[in-house]
Amino acid sequence: MDEIKKIIDELGIVALETNIKIAGIAVVSDSGNMVFQTDNWDLTNQTNIILNVIKGDCSFVLNDLEFSVVETTTEGIVGTNESGLGHVIFAPFQGGVLVSYAMPRADPPKALYFLKTFAMRLNGKV
């Protein structure tokens, strides 16, 4: 757990330094356990929703905000709120998924690429 927290702390610092516009992070295991989440984004009771998006759901609601999947690639999934309230980005890795809330002015493909580099560091650690 300390190693995961260290990776996520570094992710937050680099995201701020490079203006990626990420506001919240969570790490969810393939079995649906919340492994880690930032204090500002509580997804504790929403892990099944996250896993269903990974399995192919095209729309989802997290923390009372509705998102539609707008991009699915080998790198991950981007969900966007159609009212302009931001994006949720999913970067799967071996053992789980790194989930992030990106602010409305974020560049989702850039954020996904950024998150994927950290998700790869989480491989096998969950």
Contact map, one row per residue, 1 for C-alpha under 8 A:
111110000000000000000000000000000010000000000000000000000000000000000000000000000000000000000000000000000000000000000000000000
111111000000000000000000000000000000000000000000000000000000000000000000000000000000000000000000000000000000000000000000000000
111111100000000000000000000000000000000000000000000000000000000000000000000000000000000000000000000000000000000000000000000000
111111110000000000000000000000000001000000000000000000000000000000000000000000000000000000000000000000000000000000000000010010
111111111000000000000000000000000001000000000000000000000000000000000000000000000000000000000000000000000000000000000000000000
011111111100000000000000000000000000000000000000000000000000000000000000000000000000000000000000000000000000000000000000000000
001111111110000000000000000000000000000000000000000000000000000000000000000000000000000000000000000000000000000000000100110000
000111111111000000000000100000000000000000000000000000000000000000000000000000000000000000000000000000000000000000000100000000
000011111111100000000000000000000000000000000000000000000000000000000000000000000000000000000000000000000000000000000000000000
000001111111110000000000000000000000000000000000000000000000000000000000000000000000000000000000000000000000000000000000000000
000000111111111000000000000000000000000000000000000000000000000000000000000000000000000000000000000000000000000000100100000000
000000011111111100000100000000000000000000000000000000000000000000000000000000000000000000000000000000000000000000000000000000
000000001111111110000000000000000000000000000000000000000000000000000000000000000000000000000000000000000000000000000000000000
000000000111111111000000000000000000000000000000000000000000000000000000000000000000000000000000000000000000000000000000000000
000000000011111111111100000000000000000000000000000000000000000000000000000000000000000000000000000000000000000000000000000000
000000000001111111111100000000000000000000000000000000000000000000000000000000000000000000000000000000000000000000000000000000
000000000000111111100000000000000000000000000000000000000000000000000000000000000000000000000000000000000000000000000000000000
000000000000011111110000000000000000000000000000000000000000000000000000000000000000000000000000000000000000000000000000000000
000000000000001111111000000000000000000000000000000000000000000000000000000000000000000000000000000000000000000000000000000000
000000000000001101111100000000000000000000000000000000000000000000000000000000000000000000000000000000000110011001000000000000
000000000000001100111110000000000000000000000000000000000000000000000000000000000000000000000000000001101100001000000000000000
000000000001001100011111100000000000000000000000000000000000000000000000000000000000000000000000000111100100001000000000000000
000000000000000000001111100000000000000000000000000000000000000000000000000000000000000000000000000111100000000000000000000000
000000000000000000000111110000000000110110000000000000000000000000000000000000000000000000000000000111000000000000000000000000
000000010000000000000111111000000000110010000000000000000000000000000000000000000000000000000000011110000000000000000000000000
000000000000000000000001111100000111110010100000000000000000000000000000000000000000000000000000011100000000000000000000000000
000000000000000000000000111110000111100000000000000000000000000000000000000000000000000000000001111000000000000000000000000000
000000000000000000000000011111011111000000000010000000000000000000000000000000000000000000000001111000000000000000000000000000
000000000000000000000000001111111110000000000000000000000000000000000000000000000000000000000011100000000000000000000000000001
000000000000000000000000000111111000000000000000001000000000000000000000000000000000000000000011100000000000000000000000000000
000000000000000000000000000011111000000000000000000000000000000000000000000000000000000000000001000000000000000000000000000000
000000000000000000000000000111111100000000000011001000000000000000000000000000000000000000000000000000000000000000000000000000
000000000000000000000000000111111110000000000010000000000000000000000000000000000000000000000000000000000000000000000000000000
000000000000000000000000011110011111100000110010000000000000000000000000000000000000000000000000000000000000000000000000000000
100000000000000000000000011110001111100000000000000000000000000000000000000000000000000000000000000000000000000000000000000001
000110000000000000000000011100000111110000000000000000000000000000000000000000000000000000000000000000000000000000000000000000
000000000000000000000001111000000111111011100000000000000000000000000000000000000000000000000000000000000000000000000000000000
000000000000000000000001110000000001111111000000000000000000000000000000000000000000000000000000000000000000000000000000000000
000000000000000000000000000000000000111111000000000000000000000000000000000000000000000000000000000000000000000000000000000000
000000000000000000000001000000000000011111000000000000000000000000000000000000000000000000000000000000000000000000000000000000
000000000000000000000001110000000000111111100000000000000000000000000000000000000000000000000000000000000000000000000000000000
000000000000000000000000000000000000111111110000000000000000001000000000000000000000000000000000000000000000000000000000000000
000000000000000000000000010000000100100011111110000000000000011000000000000000000000000000000000000000000000000000000000000000
000000000000000000000000000000000100000001111110000000000000000000000000000000000000000000000000000000000000000000000000000000
000000000000000000000000000000000000000000111111000000000000000000000000000000000000000000000000000000000000000000000000000000
000000000000000000000000000000000000000000111111110000000000010000000000000000000000000000000000000000000000000000000000000000
000000000000000000000000000100011100000000111111111000000000000000000000000000000000000000000000000000000000000000000000000000
000000000000000000000000000000010000000000001111111100000000000000000000000000000000000000000000000000000000000000000000000000
000000000000000000000000000000000000000000000111111110000001110000000000000000000000000000000000000000000000000000000000000000
000000000000000000000000000000000000000000000111111111000000000000000000000000000000000000000000000000000000000000000000000000
000000000000000000000000000001010000000000000011111111100000000000000000000000000000000000000000000000000000000000000000000000
000000000000000000000000000000000000000000000001111111111000000000000000000000000000000000000000000000000000000000000000000000
000000000000000000000000000000000000000000000000111111111111000000000000000000000000000000000000000000000000000000000000000000
000000000000000000000000000000000000000000000000011111111000000000000000000010000000000001010000000000000000000000000000000000
000000000000000000000000000000000000000000000000001111111000000000000000000000000000000000000000000000000000000000000000000000
000000000000000000000000000000000000000000000000000111111100000000000000000000000000000000000000000000000000000000000000000000
000000000000000000000000000000000000000000000000000111111111000000001000000000000000000000000000000000000000000000000000000000
000000000000000000000000000000000000000000000000000010011111000000011000000000000000000000000000000000000000000000000000000000
000000000000000000000000000000000000000000000000000010001111100001111000000000100000000000000000000000000000000000000000000000
000000000000000000000000000000000000000000000000100010001111110001110000000000000000000000000000000000000000000000000000000000
000000000000000000000000000000000000000000000000100000000011111111100000000000000000000000000000000000000000000000000000000000
000000000000000000000000000000000000000000100100100000000001111111100000000000000000000000000000000000000000000000000000000000
000000000000000000000000000000000000000001100000000000000000111110000000000000000000000000000000000000000000000000000000000000
000000000000000000000000000000000000000000000000000000000000111111000000000000000000000000000000000000000000000000000000000000
000000000000000000000000000000000000000000000000000000000000111111100000000000001000000000000000000000000000000000000000000000
000000000000000000000000000000000000000000000000000000000011110111110000000000001100000000000000000000000000000000000000000000
000000000000000000000000000000000000000000000000000000000011110011111000000000111100001100000000000000000000000000000000000000
000000000000000000000000000000000000000000000000000000000111000001111100000000111100000000000000000000000000000000000000000000
000000000000000000000000000000000000000000000000000000001110000000111111000011110000000000000000000000000000000000000000000000
000000000000000000000000000000000000000000000000000000000000000000011111000011110000000000000000000000000000000000000000000000
000000000000000000000000000000000000000000000000000000000000000000001111100011100000000000000000000000000000000000000000000000
000000000000000000000000000000000000000000000000000000000000000000001111111111000000000000000000000000000000000000000000000000
000000000000000000000000000000000000000000000000000000000000000000000011111110000000000000000000000000000000000000000000000000
000000000000000000000000000000000000000000000000000000000000000000000001111100000000000000000000000000000000000000000000000000
000000000000000000000000000000000000000000000000000000000000000000000001111110000000000000110000000000000000000110010000000000
000000000000000000000000000000000000000000000000000000000000000000000001111111000000000011110000000000000000000100010000000000
000000000000000000000000000000000000000000000000000001000000000000001111101111100000000011100000000000000000000100000000000000
000000000000000000000000000000000000000000000000000000000000000000001111000111110000001111000000000000000001100100000000000000
000000000000000000000000000000000000000000000000000000000010000000111110000011111000001110000000000000000000000000000000000000
000000000000000000000000000000000000000000000000000000000000000000111100000001111101111100000000000000000000000000000000000000
000000000000000000000000000000000000000000000000000000000000000011110000000000111111111000000000000000000000000000000000000000
000000000000000000000000000000000000000000000000000000000000000001110000000000011111100000000000000000000000000000000000000000
000000000000000000000000000000000000000000000000000000000000000000000000000000001111100000000000000000000000000000000000000000
000000000000000000000000000000000000000000000000000000000000000000000000000000011111110000000000000000010000000000000000000000
000000000000000000000000000000000000000000000000000000000000000000000000000000011111111000000000000000110000000000000000000000
000000000000000000000000000000000000000000000000000000000000000000000000000000011001111100000000000011111100000000000000000000
000000000000000000000000000000000000000000000000000000000000000000100000000001111000111110000000000011110001000000000000000000
000000000000000000000000000000000000000000000000000000000000000000100000000001110000011111000000001111000000000000000000000000
000000000000000000000000000000000000000000000000000000000000000000000000000111100000001111100000001111000001001100000000000000
000000000000000000000000000000000000000000000000000001000000000000000000000111000000000111110000111100000000000100000000000000
000000000000000000000000000000000000000000000000000000000000000000000000001110000000000011111000111000000000000100110010000000
000000000000000000000000000000000000000000000000000001000000000000000000001100000000000001111101110000000000000000010010000000
000000000000000000000000000000000000000000000000000000000000000000000000000000000000000000111111110000000000000000000011011000
000000000000000000000000000000000000000000000000000000000000000000000000000000000000000000011111000000000000000000000001011100
000000000000000000000000000011000000000000000000000000000000000000000000000000000000000000001111100000000000000000000000001111
000000000000000000000000001111100000000000000000000000000000000000000000000000000000000000011111110000000000000000000000000001
000000000000000000000000001111000000000000000000000000000000000000000000000000000000000001111011111000000000000000000010000000
000000000000000000000000111100000000000000000000000000000000000000000000000000000000000001111001111100000000000000100010000000
000000000000000000000000111100000000000000000000000000000000000000000000000000000000000111100000111110000000000000000000000000
000000000000000000000111110000000000000000000000000000000000000000000000000000000000000111000000011111000000000000000000000000
000000000000000000000111100000000000000000000000000000000000000000000000000000000000011110000000001111100000000000000000000000
000000000000000000001111000000000000000000000000000000000000000000000000000000000000011110000000000111110101001000000000000000
000000000000000000001110000000000000000000000000000000000000000000000000000000000000111000000000000011111100000000000000000000
000000000000000000000000000000000000000000000000000000000000000000000000000000000001111000000000000001111100000000000000000000
000000000000000000001000000000000000000000000000000000000000000000000000000000000000010000000000000000111110000000000000000000
000000000000000000011100000000000000000000000000000000000000000000000000000000000000010000000000000001111111001000000000000000
000000000000000000010000000000000000000000000000000000000000000000000000000000000000000000000000000000001111111000000000000000
000000000000000000000000000000000000000000000000000000000000000000000000000001000000001010000000000001000111111100000000000000
000000000000000000000000000000000000000000000000000000000000000000000000000001000000000000000000000000000011111110000000000000
000000000000000000010000000000000000000000000000000000000000000000000000000000000000000000000000000000000011111111000000000000
000000000000000000011100000000000000000000000000000000000000000000000000000000000000000010000000000001000111111111100000000000
000000000000000000000000000000000000000000000000000000000000000000000000001111000000000011100000000000000001111111110000000000
000000000000000000000000000000000000000000000000000000000000000000000000001000000000000000000000000000000000111111111000000000
000000000000000000010000000000000000000000000000000000000000000000000000000000000000000000000000000000000000011111111100000000
000000000010000000000000000000000000000000000000000000000000000000000000000000000000000000100000010000000000001111111110000000
000000000000000000000000000000000000000000000000000000000000000000000000001100000000000000110000000000000000000111111111000000
000000000000000000000000000000000000000000000000000000000000000000000000000000000000000000000000000000000000000011111111100000
000000110010000000000000000000000000000000000000000000000000000000000000000000000000000000000000000000000000000001111111110000
000000000000000000000000000000000000000000000000000000000000000000000000000000000000000000111000110000000000000000111111111000
000000000000000000000000000000000000000000000000000000000000000000000000000000000000000000001100000000000000000000011111111000
000000100000000000000000000000000000000000000000000000000000000000000000000000000000000000000000000000000000000000001111111000
000100100000000000000000000000000000000000000000000000000000000000000000000000000000000000001100000000000000000000000111111111
000000000000000000000000000000000000000000000000000000000000000000000000000000000000000000001110000000000000000000000011111111
000000000000000000000000000000000000000000000000000000000000000000000000000000000000000000000110000000000000000000000000011111
000100000000000000000000000000000000000000000000000000000000000000000000000000000000000000000010000000000000000000000000011111
000000000000000000000000000010000010000000000000000000000000000000000000000000000000000000000011000000000000000000000000011111
